Amino acid sequence: MEAAEFLHVSMDTIFYWAMAQLIPAHQLRYDGQTAWRFKRSELAEWRKQNPDLASPKGQRKLATRKRKPSVTQKKRTFPPANASKERKIS
């Protein structure tokens, strides 16, 4: 709640930004539950580095920004289709 007040946005927005990895946040998991923790110093540093995103117009930009790809979402490269065929050596 303090993080939302600090950035002047709603709690829903804070959680969305945290899940999308758009703001510095620390996720805690226990007993099948997820909790988010925010350090005021990290949020202040983020706000200092992104002054345009801290404004209401910038918050709309941030809300529509795409998420950072996670490890499993990164583009995978596959071998060429003919790589699995054995070649005959003469």
Salt bridges, closest charged atoms under 4 A:
GLU2 OE1 - ARG40 NH2 3.46
GLU42 OE1 - HIS26 NE2 2.92
